[in-house]
Amino acid sequence: MSPKVQPFSFPLNLNINSRFVVVSCILLSGDRPVSFKWLKNGQSLSVDSDRVIIKNDESFSVLEIRRLESQDVGNYTCRAHNSFGKDEKSSQLIIKCKKFVTTNDTLLIVSL
C-alpha cells in the first residue's frame, strides 16, 4: 500500500532569531520500507548540520530549524514514498517581522 502522511503545520508566532522550530511528518499508513524527503519551495532541502537538522525513522521524520533567519521563510513539504507510491503534505513557514514586501508571489523579508 502507498504511504499516507499526517498534515503538519508551523507555529504562527515565529520571528527572526526565534531559537528553533520543530515539525514532524508522521506516517499514518503504508507498506514499509518508506523513505522521507523534505523540500523547501519545491526543491530538496539543504541540510546544514548547525541549523537545519532532519531526523528520519521508519514511521516519521522530524525537521528542526535552529536560529530562524529570513531565508527560512517558504513552503516546506514532507514527501514519503515506497515502492507503491508517494504522499506529501506541505506547510508555509512564516516569520513575523516589522516589514515585508510581496513581489510576483514571492515573500521578501526586509529587516529594519
Phi and psi restraints in degrees (range 20) as a CNS / XPLOR table:
assign (resid 1 and name C) (resid 2 and name N)
       (resid 2 and name CA) (resid 2 and name C) 1.0 -70.5 20.0 2
assign (resid 2 and name N) (resid 2 and name CA)
       (resid 2 and name C) (resid 3 and name N) 1.0 154.1 20.0 2
assign (resid 2 and name C) (resid 3 and name N)
       (resid 3 and name CA) (resid 3 and name C) 1.0 -73.3 20.0 2
assign (resid 3 and name N) (resid 3 and name CA)
       (resid 3 and name C) (resid 4 and name N) 1.0 152.6 20.0 2
assign (resid 3 and name C) (resid 4 and name N)
       (resid 4 and name CA) (resid 4 and name C) 1.0 -130.4 20.0 2
assign (resid 4 and name N) (resid 4 and name CA)
       (resid 4 and name C) (resid 5 and name N) 1.0 130.9 20.0 2
assign (resid 4 and name C) (resid 5 and name N)
       (resid 5 and name CA) (resid 5 and name C) 1.0 -114.9 20.0 2
assign (resid 5 and name N) (resid 5 and name CA)
       (resid 5 and name C) (resid 6 and name N) 1.0 153.0 20.0 2
assign (resid 5 and name C) (resid 6 and name N)
       (resid 6 and name CA) (resid 6 and name C) 1.0 -78.6 20.0 2
assign (resid 6 and name N) (resid 6 and name CA)
       (resid 6 and name C) (resid 7 and name N) 1.0 139.0 20.0 2
assign (resid 6 and name C) (resid 7 and name N)
       (resid 7 and name CA) (resid 7 and name C) 1.0 -60.1 20.0 2
assign (resid 7 and name N) (resid 7 and name CA)
       (resid 7 and name C) (resid 8 and name N) 1.0 149.9 20.0 2
assign (resid 7 and name C) (resid 8 and name N)
       (resid 8 and name CA) (resid 8 and name C) 1.0 -130.8 20.0 2
assign (resid 8 and name N) (resid 8 and name CA)
       (resid 8 and name C) (resid 9 and name N) 1.0 163.5 20.0 2
assign (resid 8 and name C) (resid 9 and name N)
       (resid 9 and name CA) (resid 9 and name C) 1.0 -149.9 20.0 2
assign (resid 9 and name N) (resid 9 and name CA)
       (resid 9 and name C) (resid 10 and name N) 1.0 152.6 20.0 2
assign (resid 9 and name C) (resid 10 and name N)
       (resid 10 and name CA) (resid 10 and name C) 1.0 -87.6 20.0 2
assign (resid 10 and name N) (resid 10 and name CA)
       (resid 10 and name C) (resid 11 and name N) 1.0 149.8 20.0 2
assign (resid 10 and name C) (resid 11 and name N)
       (resid 11 and name CA) (resid 11 and name C) 1.0 -60.6 20.0 2
assign (resid 11 and name N) (resid 11 and name CA)
       (resid 11 and name C) (resid 12 and name N) 1.0 154.1 20.0 2
assign (resid 11 and name C) (resid 12 and name N)
       (resid 12 and name CA) (resid 12 and name C) 1.0 -92.2 20.0 2
assign (resid 12 and name N) (resid 12 and name CA)
       (resid 12 and name C) (resid 13 and name N) 1.0 -8.4 20.0 2
assign (resid 12 and name C) (resid 13 and name N)
       (resid 13 and name CA) (resid 13 and name C) 1.0 -103.6 20.0 2
assign (resid 13 and name N) (resid 13 and name CA)
       (resid 13 and name C) (resid 14 and name N) 1.0 31.3 20.0 2
assign (resid 13 and name C) (resid 14 and name N)
       (resid 14 and name CA) (resid 14 and name C) 1.0 -85.1 20.0 2
assign (resid 14 and name N) (resid 14 and name CA)
       (resid 14 and name C) (resid 15 and name N) 1.0 147.6 20.0 2
assign (resid 14 and name C) (resid 15 and name N)
       (resid 15 and name CA) (resid 15 and name C) 1.0 -141.4 20.0 2
assign (resid 15 and name N) (resid 15 and name CA)
       (resid 15 and name C) (resid 16 and name N) 1.0 169.7 20.0 2
assign (resid 15 and name C) (resid 16 and name N)
       (resid 16 and name CA) (resid 16 and name C) 1.0 -54.5 20.0 2
assign (resid 16 and name N) (resid 16 and name CA)
       (resid 16 and name C) (resid 17 and name N) 1.0 136.6 20.0 2
assign (resid 16 and name C) (resid 17 and name N)
       (resid 17 and name CA) (resid 17 and name C) 1.0 71.0 20.0 2
assign (resid 17 and name N) (resid 17 and name CA)
       (resid 17 and name C) (resid 18 and name N) 1.0 14.6 20.0 2
assign (resid 17 and name C) (resid 18 and name N)
       (resid 18 and name CA) (resid 18 and name C) 1.0 -56.2 20.0 2
assign (resid 18 and name N) (resid 18 and name CA)
       (resid 18 and name C) (resid 19 and name N) 1.0 144.7 20.0 2
assign (resid 18 and name C) (resid 19 and name N)
       (resid 19 and name CA) (resid 19 and name C) 1.0 -60.8 20.0 2
assign (resid 19 and name N) (resid 19 and name CA)
       (resid 19 and name C) (resid 20 and name N) 1.0 -44.7 20.0 2
assign (resid 19 and name C) (resid 20 and name N)
       (resid 20 and name CA) (resid 20 and name C) 1.0 -170.1 20.0 2
assign (resid 20 and name N) (resid 20 and name CA)
       (resid 20 and name C) (resid 21 and name N) 1.0 165.5 20.0 2
assign (resid 20 and name C) (resid 21 and name N)
       (resid 21 and name CA) (resid 21 and name C) 1.0 -140.2 20.0 2
assign (resid 21 and name N) (resid 21 and name CA)
       (resid 21 and name C) (resid 22 and name N) 1.0 141.8 20.0 2
assign (resid 21 and name C) (resid 22 and name N)
       (resid 22 and name CA) (resid 22 and name C) 1.0 -131.4 20.0 2
assign (resid 22 and name N) (resid 22 and name CA)
       (resid 22 and name C) (resid 23 and name N) 1.0 131.9 20.0 2
assign (resid 22 and name C) (resid 23 and name N)
       (resid 23 and name CA) (resid 23 and name C) 1.0 -129.9 20.0 2
assign (resid 23 and name N) (resid 23 and name CA)
       (resid 23 and name C) (resid 24 and name N) 1.0 151.2 20.0 2
assign (resid 23 and name C) (resid 24 and name N)
       (resid 24 and name CA) (resid 24 and name C) 1.0 -119.8 20.0 2
assign (resid 24 and name N) (resid 24 and name CA)
       (resid 24 and name C) (resid 25 and name N) 1.0 140.6 20.0 2
assign (resid 24 and name C) (resid 25 and name N)
       (resid 25 and name CA) (resid 25 and name C) 1.0 -111.1 20.0 2
assign (resid 25 and name N) (resid 25 and name CA)
       (resid 25 and name C) (resid 26 and name N) 1.0 112.2 20.0 2
assign (resid 25 and name C) (resid 26 and name N)
       (resid 26 and name CA) (resid 26 and name C) 1.0 -110.9 20.0 2
assign (resid 26 and name N) (resid 26 and name CA)
       (resid 26 and name C) (resid 27 and name N) 1.0 130.5 20.0 2
assign (resid 26 and name C) (resid 27 and name N)
       (resid 27 and name CA) (resid 27 and name C) 1.0 -77.0 20.0 2
assign (resid 27 and name N) (resid 27 and name CA)
       (resid 27 and name C) (resid 28 and name N) 1.0 121.2 20.0 2
assign (resid 27 and name C) (resid 28 and name N)
       (resid 28 and name CA) (resid 28 and name C) 1.0 -88.8 20.0 2
assign (resid 28 and name N) (resid 28 and name CA)
       (resid 28 and name C) (resid 29 and name N) 1.0 -36.1 20.0 2
assign (resid 28 and name C) (resid 29 and name N)
       (resid 29 and name CA) (resid 29 and name C) 1.0 -161.2 20.0 2
assign (resid 29 and name N) (resid 29 and name CA)
       (resid 29 and name C) (resid 30 and name N) 1.0 166.8 20.0 2
assign (resid 29 and name C) (resid 30 and name N)
       (resid 30 and name CA) (resid 30 and name C) 1.0 131.1 20.0 2
assign (resid 30 and name N) (resid 30 and name CA)
       (resid 30 and name C) (resid 31 and name N) 1.0 149.5 20.0 2
assign (resid 30 and name C) (resid 31 and name N)
       (resid 31 and name CA) (resid 31 and name C) 1.0 -75.3 20.0 2
assign (resid 31 and name N) (resid 31 and name CA)
       (resid 31 and name C) (resid 32 and name N) 1.0 141.7 20.0 2
assign (resid 31 and name C) (resid 32 and name N)
       (resid 32 and name CA) (resid 32 and name C) 1.0 -93.1 20.0 2
assign (resid 32 and name N) (resid 32 and name CA)
       (resid 32 and name C) (resid 33 and name N) 1.0 153.6 20.0 2
assign (resid 32 and name C) (resid 33 and name N)
       (resid 33 and name CA) (resid 33 and name C) 1.0 -80.6 20.0 2
assign (resid 33 and name N) (resid 33 and name CA)
       (resid 33 and name C) (resid 34 and name N) 1.0 149.4 20.0 2
assign (resid 33 and name C) (resid 34 and name N)
       (resid 34 and name CA) (resid 34 and name C) 1.0 -120.9 20.0 2
assign (resid 34 and name N) (resid 34 and name CA)
       (resid 34 and name C) (resid 35 and name N) 1.0 135.0 20.0 2
assign (resid 34 and name C) (resid 35 and name N)
       (resid 35 and name CA) (resid 35 and name C) 1.0 -107.1 20.0 2
assign (resid 35 and name N) (resid 35 and name CA)
       (resid 35 and name C) (resid 36 and name N) 1.0 141.8 20.0 2
assign (resid 35 and name C) (resid 36 and name N)
       (resid 36 and name CA) (resid 36 and name C) 1.0 -110.6 20.0 2
assign (resid 36 and name N) (resid 36 and name CA)
       (resid 36 and name C) (resid 37 and name N) 1.0 146.2 20.0 2
assign (resid 36 and name C) (resid 37 and name N)
       (resid 37 and name CA) (resid 37 and name C) 1.0 -143.9 20.0 2
assign (resid 37 and name N) (resid 37 and name CA)
       (resid 37 and name C) (resid 38 and name N) 1.0 136.7 20.0 2
assign (resid 37 and name C) (resid 38 and name N)
       (resid 38 and name CA) (resid 38 and name C) 1.0 -104.6 20.0 2
assign (resid 38 and name N) (resid 38 and name CA)
       (resid 38 and name C) (resid 39 and name N) 1.0 139.2 20.0 2
assign (resid 38 and name C) (resid 39 and name N)
       (resid 39 and name CA) (resid 39 and name C) 1.0 -126.2 20.0 2
assign (resid 39 and name N) (resid 39 and name CA)
       (resid 39 and name C) (resid 40 and name N) 1.0 153.1 20.0 2
assign (resid 39 and name C) (resid 40 and name N)
       (resid 40 and name CA) (resid 40 and name C) 1.0 -126.7 20.0 2
assign (resid 40 and name N) (resid 40 and name CA)
       (resid 40 and name C) (resid 41 and name N) 1.0 121.6 20.0 2
assign (resid 40 and name C) (resid 41 and name N)
       (resid 41 and name CA) (resid 41 and name C) 1.0 52.2 20.0 2
assign (resid 41 and name N) (resid 41 and name CA)
       (resid 41 and name C) (resid 42 and name N) 1.0 38.8 20.0 2
assign (resid 41 and name C) (resid 42 and name N)
       (resid 42 and name CA) (resid 42 and name C) 1.0 83.0 20.0 2
assign (resid 42 and name N) (resid 42 and name CA)
       (resid 42 and name C) (resid 43 and name N) 1.0 -0.7 20.0 2
assign (resid 42 and name C) (resid 43 and name N)
       (resid 43 and name CA) (resid 43 and name C) 1.0 -113.5 20.0 2
assign (resid 43 and name N) (resid 43 and name CA)
       (resid 43 and name C) (resid 44 and name N) 1.0 149.5 20.0 2
assign (resid 43 and name C) (resid 44 and name N)
       (resid 44 and name CA) (resid 44 and name C) 1.0 -53.5 20.0 2
assign (resid 44 and name N) (resid 44 and name CA)
       (resid 44 and name C) (resid 45 and name N) 1.0 134.3 20.0 2
assign (resid 44 and name C) (resid 45 and name N)
       (resid 45 and name CA) (resid 45 and name C) 1.0 -75.2 20.0 2
assign (resid 45 and name N) (resid 45 and name CA)
       (resid 45 and name C) (resid 46 and name N) 1.0 128.2 20.0 2
assign (resid 45 and name C) (resid 46 and name N)
       (resid 46 and name CA) (resid 46 and name C) 1.0 -77.9 20.0 2
assign (resid 46 and name N) (resid 46 and name CA)
       (resid 46 and name C) (resid 47 and name N) 1.0 126.4 20.0 2
assign (resid 46 and name C) (resid 47 and name N)
       (resid 47 and name CA) (resid 47 and name C) 1.0 -92.0 20.0 2
assign (resid 47 and name N) (resid 47 and name CA)
       (resid 47 and name C) (resid 48 and name N) 1.0 127.4 20.0 2
assign (resid 47 and name C) (resid 48 and name N)
       (resid 48 and name CA) (resid 48 and name C) 1.0 -116.0 20.0 2
assign (resid 48 and name N) (resid 48 and name CA)
       (resid 48 and name C) (resid 49 and name N) 1.0 115.1 20.0 2
assign (resid 48 and name C) (resid 49 and name N)
       (resid 49 and name CA) (resid 49 and name C) 1.0 -59.1 20.0 2
assign (resid 49 and name N) (resid 49 and name CA)
       (resid 49 and name C) (resid 50 and name N) 1.0 -21.9 20.0 2
assign (resid 49 and name C) (resid 50 and name N)
       (resid 50 and name CA) (resid 50 and name C) 1.0 -86.8 20.0 2
assign (resid 50 and name N) (resid 50 and name CA)
       (resid 50 and name C) (resid 51 and name N) 1.0 -32.1 20.0 2
assign (resid 50 and name C) (resid 51 and name N)
       (resid 51 and name CA) (resid 51 and name C) 1.0 -121.2 20.0 2
assign (resid 51 and name N) (resid 51 and name CA)
       (resid 51 and name C) (resid 52 and name N) 1.0 -41.4 20.0 2
assign (resid 51 and name C) (resid 52 and name N)
       (resid 52 and name CA) (resid 52 and name C) 1.0 -111.6 20.0 2
assign (resid 52 and name N) (resid 52 and name CA)
       (resid 52 and name C) (resid 53 and name N) 1.0 117.7 20.0 2
assign (resid 52 and name C) (resid 53 and name N)
       (resid 53 and name CA) (resid 53 and name C) 1.0 -126.5 20.0 2
assign (resid 53 and name N) (resid 53 and name CA)
       (resid 53 and name C) (resid 54 and name N) 1.0 133.8 20.0 2
assign (resid 53 and name C) (resid 54 and name N)
       (resid 54 and name CA) (resid 54 and name C) 1.0 -121.1 20.0 2
assign (resid 54 and name N) (resid 54 and name CA)
       (resid 54 and name C) (resid 55 and name N) 1.0 128.7 20.0 2
assign (resid 54 and name C) (resid 55 and name N)
       (resid 55 and name CA) (resid 55 and name C) 1.0 -121.0 20.0 2
assign (resid 55 and name N) (resid 55 and name CA)
       (resid 55 and name C) (resid 56 and name N) 1.0 120.9 20.0 2
assign (resid 55 and name C) (resid 56 and name N)
       (resid 56 and name CA) (resid 56 and name C) 1.0 -108.8 20.0 2
assign (resid 56 and name N) (resid 56 and name CA)
       (resid 56 and name C) (resid 57 and name N) 1.0 143.7 20.0 2
assign (resid 56 and name C) (resid 57 and name N)
       (resid 57 and name CA) (resid 57 and name C) 1.0 -131.5 20.0 2
assign (resid 57 and name N) (resid 57 and name CA)
       (resid 57 and name C) (resid 58 and name N) 1.0 178.4 20.0 2
assign (resid 57 and name C) (resid 58 and name N)
       (resid 58 and name CA) (resid 58 and name C) 1.0 -71.1 20.0 2
assign (resid 58 and name N) (resid 58 and name CA)
       (resid 58 and name C) (resid 59 and name N) 1.0 -20.3 20.0 2
assign (resid 58 and name C) (resid 59 and name N)
       (resid 59 and name CA) (resid 59 and name C) 1.0 -126.1 20.0 2
assign (resid 59 and name N) (resid 59 and name CA)
       (resid 59 and name C) (resid 60 and name N) 1.0 6.0 20.0 2
assign (resid 59 and name C) (resid 60 and name N)
       (resid 60 and name CA) (resid 60 and name C) 1.0 -161.6 20.0 2
assign (resid 60 and name N) (resid 60 and name CA)
       (resid 60 and name C) (resid 61 and name N) 1.0 164.7 20.0 2
assign (resid 60 and name C) (resid 61 and name N)
       (resid 61 and name CA) (resid 61 and name C) 1.0 -137.9 20.0 2
assign (resid 61 and name N) (resid 61 and name CA)
       (resid 61 and name C) (resid 62 and name N) 1.0 140.1 20.0 2
assign (resid 61 and name C) (resid 62 and name N)
       (resid 62 and name CA) (resid 62 and name C) 1.0 -119.0 20.0 2
assign (resid 62 and name N) (resid 62 and name CA)
       (resid 62 and name C) (resid 63 and name N) 1.0 131.4 20.0 2
assign (resid 62 and name C) (resid 63 and name N)
       (resid 63 and name CA) (resid 63 and name C) 1.0 -110.7 20.0 2
assign (resid 63 and name N) (resid 63 and name CA)
       (resid 63 and name C) (resid 64 and name N) 1.0 125.5 20.0 2
assign (resid 63 and name C) (resid 64 and name N)
       (resid 64 and name CA) (resid 64 and name C) 1.0 -122.8 20.0 2
assign (resid 64 and name N) (resid 64 and name CA)
       (resid 64 and name C) (resid 65 and name N) 1.0 130.1 20.0 2
assign (resid 64 and name C) (resid 65 and name N)
       (resid 65 and name CA) (resid 65 and name C) 1.0 -120.1 20.0 2
assign (resid 65 and name N) (resid 65 and name CA)
       (resid 65 and name C) (resid 66 and name N) 1.0 122.0 20.0 2
assign (resid 65 and name C) (resid 66 and name N)
       (resid 66 and name CA) (resid 66 and name C) 1.0 -101.2 20.0 2
assign (resid 66 and name N) (resid 66 and name CA)
       (resid 66 and name C) (resid 67 and name N) 1.0 150.6 20.0 2
assign (resid 66 and name C) (resid 67 and name N)
       (resid 67 and name CA) (resid 67 and name C) 1.0 47.5 20.0 2
assign (resid 67 and name N) (resid 67 and name CA)
       (resid 67 and name C) (resid 68 and name N) 1.0 72.4 20.0 2
assign (resid 67 and name C) (resid 68 and name N)
       (resid 68 and name CA) (resid 68 and name C) 1.0 -55.7 20.0 2
assign (resid 68 and name N) (resid 68 and name CA)
       (resid 68 and name C) (resid 69 and name N) 1.0 139.3 20.0 2
assign (resid 68 and name C) (resid 69 and name N)
       (resid 69 and name CA) (resid 69 and name C) 1.0 -128.3 20.0 2
assign (resid 69 and name N) (resid 69 and name CA)
       (resid 69 and name C) (resid 70 and name N) 1.0 163.8 20.0 2
assign (resid 69 and name C) (resid 70 and name N)
       (resid 70 and name CA) (resid 70 and name C) 1.0 -58.5 20.0 2
assign (resid 70 and name N) (resid 70 and name CA)
       (resid 70 and name C) (resid 71 and name N) 1.0 -32.2 20.0 2
assign (resid 70 and name C) (resid 71 and name N)
       (resid 71 and name CA) (resid 71 and name C) 1.0 -69.6 20.0 2
assign (resid 71 and name N) (resid 71 and name CA)
       (resid 71 and name C) (resid 72 and name N) 1.0 -9.7 20.0 2
assign (resid 71 and name C) (resid 72 and name N)
       (resid 72 and name CA) (resid 72 and name C) 1.0 -80.2 20.0 2
assign (resid 72 and name N) (resid 72 and name CA)
       (resid 72 and name C) (resid 73 and name N) 1.0 -15.1 20.0 2
assign (resid 72 and name C) (resid 73 and name N)
       (resid 73 and name CA) (resid 73 and name C) 1.0 -60.0 20.0 2
assign (resid 73 and name N) (resid 73 and name CA)
       (resid 73 and name C) (resid 74 and name N) 1.0 136.8 20.0 2
assign (resid 73 and name C) (resid 74 and name N)
       (resid 74 and name CA) (resid 74 and name C) 1.0 160.2 20.0 2
assign (resid 74 and name N) (resid 74 and name CA)
       (resid 74 and name C) (resid 75 and name N) 1.0 -176.4 20.0 2
assign (resid 74 and name C) (resid 75 and name N)
       (resid 75 and name CA) (resid 75 and name C) 1.0 -99.1 20.0 2
assign (resid 75 and name N) (resid 75 and name CA)
       (resid 75 and name C) (resid 76 and name N) 1.0 116.3 20.0 2
assign (resid 75 and name C) (resid 76 and name N)
       (resid 76 and name CA) (resid 76 and name C) 1.0 -102.8 20.0 2
assign (resid 76 and name N) (resid 76 and name CA)
       (resid 76 and name C) (resid 77 and name N) 1.0 137.4 20.0 2
assign (resid 76 and name C) (resid 77 and name N)
       (resid 77 and name CA) (resid 77 and name C) 1.0 -127.2 20.0 2
assign (resid 77 and name N) (resid 77 and name CA)
       (resid 77 and name C) (resid 78 and name N) 1.0 134.8 20.0 2
assign (resid 77 and name C) (resid 78 and name N)
       (resid 78 and name CA) (resid 78 and name C) 1.0 -105.0 20.0 2
assign (resid 78 and name N) (resid 78 and name CA)
       (resid 78 and name C) (resid 79 and name N) 1.0 124.4 20.0 2
assign (resid 78 and name C) (resid 79 and name N)
       (resid 79 and name CA) (resid 79 and name C) 1.0 -116.3 20.0 2
assign (resid 79 and name N) (resid 79 and name CA)
       (resid 79 and name C) (resid 80 and name N) 1.0 128.0 20.0 2
assign (resid 79 and name C) (resid 80 and name N)
       (resid 80 and name CA) (resid 80 and name C) 1.0 -114.3 20.0 2
assign (resid 80 and name N) (resid 80 and name CA)
       (resid 80 and name C) (resid 81 and name N) 1.0 133.8 20.0 2
assign (resid 80 and name C) (resid 81 and name N)
       (resid 81 and name CA) (resid 81 and name C) 1.0 -142.8 20.0 2
assign (resid 81 and name N) (resid 81 and name CA)
       (resid 81 and name C) (resid 82 and name N) 1.0 151.0 20.0 2
assign (resid 81 and name C) (resid 82 and name N)
       (resid 82 and name CA) (resid 82 and name C) 1.0 -140.8 20.0 2
assign (resid 82 and name N) (resid 82 and name CA)
       (resid 82 and name C) (resid 83 and name N) 1.0 -170.5 20.0 2
assign (resid 82 and name C) (resid 83 and name N)
       (resid 83 and name CA) (resid 83 and name C) 1.0 -68.5 20.0 2
assign (resid 83 and name N) (resid 83 and name CA)
       (resid 83 and name C) (resid 84 and name N) 1.0 -11.4 20.0 2
assign (resid 83 and name C) (resid 84 and name N)
       (resid 84 and name CA) (resid 84 and name C) 1.0 -100.1 20.0 2
assign (resid 84 and name N) (resid 84 and name CA)
       (resid 84 and name C) (resid 85 and name N) 1.0 -15.4 20.0 2
assign (resid 84 and name C) (resid 85 and name N)
       (resid 85 and name CA) (resid 85 and name C) 1.0 157.8 20.0 2
assign (resid 85 and name N) (resid 85 and name CA)
       (resid 85 and name C) (resid 86 and name N) 1.0 -159.8 20.0 2
assign (resid 85 and name C) (resid 86 and name N)
       (resid 86 and name CA) (resid 86 and name C) 1.0 -147.7 20.0 2
assign (resid 86 and name N) (resid 86 and name CA)
       (resid 86 and name C) (resid 87 and name N) 1.0 163.7 20.0 2
assign (resid 86 and name C) (resid 87 and name N)
       (resid 87 and name CA) (resid 87 and name C) 1.0 -145.9 20.0 2
assign (resid 87 and name N) (resid 87 and name CA)
       (resid 87 and name C) (resid 88 and name N) 1.0 151.3 20.0 2
assign (resid 87 and name C) (resid 88 and name N)
       (resid 88 and name CA) (resid 88 and name C) 1.0 -149.1 20.0 2
assign (resid 88 and name N) (resid 88 and name CA)
       (resid 88 and name C) (resid 89 and name N) 1.0 149.8 20.0 2
assign (resid 88 and name C) (resid 89 and name N)
       (resid 89 and name CA) (resid 89 and name C) 1.0 -132.2 20.0 2
assign (resid 89 and name N) (resid 89 and name CA)
       (resid 89 and name C) (resid 90 and name N) 1.0 149.4 20.0 2
assign (resid 89 and name C) (resid 90 and name N)
       (resid 90 and name CA) (resid 90 and name C) 1.0 -130.6 20.0 2
assign (resid 90 and name N) (resid 90 and name CA)
       (resid 90 and name C) (resid 91 and name N) 1.0 157.1 20.0 2
assign (resid 90 and name C) (resid 91 and name N)
       (resid 91 and name CA) (resid 91 and name C) 1.0 -151.0 20.0 2
assign (resid 91 and name N) (resid 91 and name CA)
       (resid 91 and name C) (resid 92 and name N) 1.0 146.7 20.0 2
assign (resid 91 and name C) (resid 92 and name N)
       (resid 92 and name CA) (resid 92 and name C) 1.0 -91.0 20.0 2
assign (resid 92 and name N) (resid 92 and name CA)
       (resid 92 and name C) (resid 93 and name N) 1.0 126.3 20.0 2
assign (resid 92 and name C) (resid 93 and name N)
       (resid 93 and name CA) (resid 93 and name C) 1.0 -92.7 20.0 2
assign (resid 93 and name N) (resid 93 and name CA)
       (resid 93 and name C) (resid 94 and name N) 1.0 117.0 20.0 2
assign (resid 93 and name C) (resid 94 and name N)
       (resid 94 and name CA) (resid 94 and name C) 1.0 -117.4 20.0 2
assign (resid 94 and name N) (resid 94 and name CA)
       (resid 94 and name C) (resid 95 and name N) 1.0 135.2 20.0 2
assign (resid 94 and name C) (resid 95 and name N)
       (resid 95 and name CA) (resid 95 and name C) 1.0 -116.0 20.0 2
assign (resid 95 and name N) (resid 95 and name CA)
       (resid 95 and name C) (resid 96 and name N) 1.0 126.4 20.0 2
assign (resid 95 and name C) (resid 96 and name N)
       (resid 96 and name CA) (resid 96 and name C) 1.0 -70.0 20.0 2
assign (resid 96 and name N) (resid 96 and name CA)
       (resid 96 and name C) (resid 97 and name N) 1.0 137.8 20.0 2
assign (resid 96 and name C) (resid 97 and name N)
       (resid 97 and name CA) (resid 97 and name C) 1.0 -150.9 20.0 2
assign (resid 97 and name N) (resid 97 and name CA)
       (resid 97 and name C) (resid 98 and name N) 1.0 177.2 20.0 2
assign (resid 97 and name C) (resid 98 and name N)
       (resid 98 and name CA) (resid 98 and name C) 1.0 -76.3 20.0 2
assign (resid 98 and name N) (resid 98 and name CA)
       (resid 98 and name C) (resid 99 and name N) 1.0 -29.7 20.0 2
assign (resid 98 and name C) (resid 99 and name N)
       (resid 99 and name CA) (resid 99 and name C) 1.0 -152.1 20.0 2
assign (resid 99 and name N) (resid 99 and name CA)
       (resid 99 and name C) (resid 100 and name N) 1.0 140.2 20.0 2
assign (resid 99 and name C) (resid 100 and name N)
       (resid 100 and name CA) (resid 100 and name C) 1.0 -141.1 20.0 2
assign (resid 100 and name N) (resid 100 and name CA)
       (resid 100 and name C) (resid 101 and name N) 1.0 157.2 20.0 2
assign (resid 100 and name C) (resid 101 and name N)
       (resid 101 and name CA) (resid 101 and name C) 1.0 -130.9 20.0 2
assign (resid 101 and name N) (resid 101 and name CA)
       (resid 101 and name C) (resid 102 and name N) 1.0 134.3 20.0 2
assign (resid 101 and name C) (resid 102 and name N)
       (resid 102 and name CA) (resid 102 and name C) 1.0 -110.3 20.0 2
assign (resid 102 and name N) (resid 102 and name CA)
       (resid 102 and name C) (resid 103 and name N) 1.0 125.5 20.0 2
assign (resid 102 and name C) (resid 103 and name N)
       (resid 103 and name CA) (resid 103 and name C) 1.0 -133.3 20.0 2
assign (resid 103 and name N) (resid 103 and name CA)
       (resid 103 and name C) (resid 104 and name N) 1.0 127.2 20.0 2
assign (resid 103 and name C) (resid 104 and name N)
       (resid 104 and name CA) (resid 104 and name C) 1.0 48.8 20.0 2
assign (resid 104 and name N) (resid 104 and name CA)
       (resid 104 and name C) (resid 105 and name N) 1.0 47.3 20.0 2
assign (resid 104 and name C) (resid 105 and name N)
       (resid 105 and name CA) (resid 105 and name C) 1.0 64.1 20.0 2
assign (resid 105 and name N) (resid 105 and name CA)
       (resid 105 and name C) (resid 106 and name N) 1.0 18.9 20.0 2
assign (resid 105 and name C) (resid 106 and name N)
       (resid 106 and name CA) (resid 106 and name C) 1.0 -113.4 20.0 2
assign (resid 106 and name N) (resid 106 and name CA)
       (resid 106 and name C) (resid 107 and name N) 1.0 127.8 20.0 2
assign (resid 106 and name C) (resid 107 and name N)
       (resid 107 and name CA) (resid 107 and name C) 1.0 -87.9 20.0 2
assign (resid 107 and name N) (resid 107 and name CA)
       (resid 107 and name C) (resid 108 and name N) 1.0 123.2 20.0 2
assign (resid 107 and name C) (resid 108 and name N)
       (resid 108 and name CA) (resid 108 and name C) 1.0 -113.0 20.0 2
assign (resid 108 and name N) (resid 108 and name CA)
       (resid 108 and name C) (resid 109 and name N) 1.0 134.0 20.0 2
assign (resid 108 and name C) (resid 109 and name N)
       (resid 109 and name CA) (resid 109 and name C) 1.0 -96.8 20.0 2
assign (resid 109 and name N) (resid 109 and name CA)
       (resid 109 and name C) (resid 110 and name N) 1.0 128.9 20.0 2
assign (resid 109 and name C) (resid 110 and name N)
       (resid 110 and name CA) (resid 110 and name C) 1.0 -112.4 20.0 2
assign (resid 110 and name N) (resid 110 and name CA)
       (resid 110 and name C) (resid 111 and name N) 1.0 114.9 20.0 2
assign (resid 110 and name C) (resid 111 and name N)
       (resid 111 and name CA) (resid 111 and name C) 1.0 -77.8 20.0 2
assign (resid 111 and name N) (resid 111 and name CA)
       (resid 111 and name C) (resid 112 and name N) 1.0 135.9 20.0 2
